Amino acid sequence: MTSELEQELKQLIIDTLELEDVTPEDIDPDEPLFVEGLGLDSIDALELGLALQKRYGIKLEADSDETRHHFRNLRTLAALVEERRSA
């Protein structure tokens, strides 16, 4: 089952990165966001990071291993937002 936050993040990814041929249903929460899976790249990561900062007030370290871990898939990204939002 997909949480409301995951749905919100799917739409944020699609809108931010202007993924015209992708629907929220196309994004598997457990599939990688980068390289395989959705196939995003480092520029997409920057744009997504900025969008998360604007929307949720989340600060991210660009080159940290922790950030790479959180950007692994939609589920880890949702966990990050959940954690930082309630902090």
C-alpha positions as CSV (number, residue, x, y, z in Angstrom):
1,M,0.0,0.0,0.0
2,T,1.3,3.4,-0.9
3,S,1.1,6.1,1.7
4,E,-0.2,9.6,1.1
5,L,3.3,11.0,1.5
6,E,4.7,8.5,-1.1
7,Q,1.9,9.7,-3.6
8,E,2.8,13.3,-2.8
9,L,6.5,12.5,-3.5
10,K,5.7,10.7,-6.7
11,Q,3.9,13.7,-8.0
12,L,6.7,16.1,-6.8
13,I,9.2,14.0,-8.7
14,I,7.1,14.0,-11.9
15,D,6.4,17.8,-11.7
16,T,9.8,18.9,-10.6
17,L,11.7,16.8,-13.3
18,E,9.0,17.3,-15.9
19,L,8.7,13.6,-16.6
20,E,5.9,13.8,-19.2
21,D,5.7,10.0,-19.9
22,V,5.6,8.9,-16.3
23,T,2.6,8.6,-14.1
24,P,2.6,8.1,-10.3
25,E,1.6,4.5,-10.8
26,D,4.8,4.0,-12.9
27,I,7.0,4.8,-9.9
28,D,7.6,1.7,-7.8
29,P,8.4,2.7,-4.2
30,D,11.1,0.0,-4.0
31,E,12.7,0.5,-7.4
32,P,15.9,2.6,-7.5
33,L,15.4,6.3,-8.5
34,F,18.8,6.7,-10.1
35,V,20.6,4.9,-12.9
36,E,18.3,1.8,-13.0
37,G,14.6,2.0,-12.2
38,L,13.4,5.5,-12.9
39,G,16.8,6.4,-14.4
40,L,17.4,9.8,-12.8
41,D,20.9,11.4,-12.9
42,S,22.8,13.8,-10.7
43,I,21.2,16.9,-12.2
44,D,17.8,15.4,-11.3
45,A,19.1,14.8,-7.8
46,L,19.9,18.5,-7.4
47,E,16.6,19.6,-8.7
48,L,14.8,17.1,-6.5
49,G,16.8,18.1,-3.5
50,L,15.8,21.8,-4.0
51,A,12.2,20.9,-4.4
52,L,12.3,18.9,-1.2
53,Q,13.9,21.9,0.5
54,K,11.2,24.3,-0.7
55,R,8.3,22.0,0.0
56,Y,9.3,20.4,3.2
57,G,12.0,22.6,4.6
58,I,14.5,19.7,4.5
59,K,18.2,20.5,4.4
60,L,20.4,18.0,2.6
61,E,24.1,17.6,2.2
62,A,24.8,17.3,-1.5
63,D,27.7,14.8,-1.4
64,S,27.0,12.9,1.8
65,D,26.5,9.1,1.9
66,E,23.4,9.7,4.0
67,T,21.8,11.7,1.3
68,R,22.7,9.1,-1.3
69,H,21.1,6.5,1.0
70,H,17.9,8.5,1.3
71,F,17.7,9.1,-2.5
72,R,17.9,5.3,-3.2
73,N,14.2,4.8,-3.7
74,L,10.9,6.4,-3.1
75,R,10.4,4.6,0.2
76,T,13.7,5.8,1.7
77,L,12.9,9.3,0.5
78,A,9.5,9.2,2.2
79,A,11.2,8.0,5.4
80,L,13.6,10.9,5.3
81,V,10.8,13.5,4.8
82,E,8.8,11.9,7.6
83,E,11.8,11.9,9.9
84,R,12.9,15.5,9.2
85,R,9.4,16.9,9.0
86,S,8.6,15.8,12.5
87,A,12.0,16.9,13.9
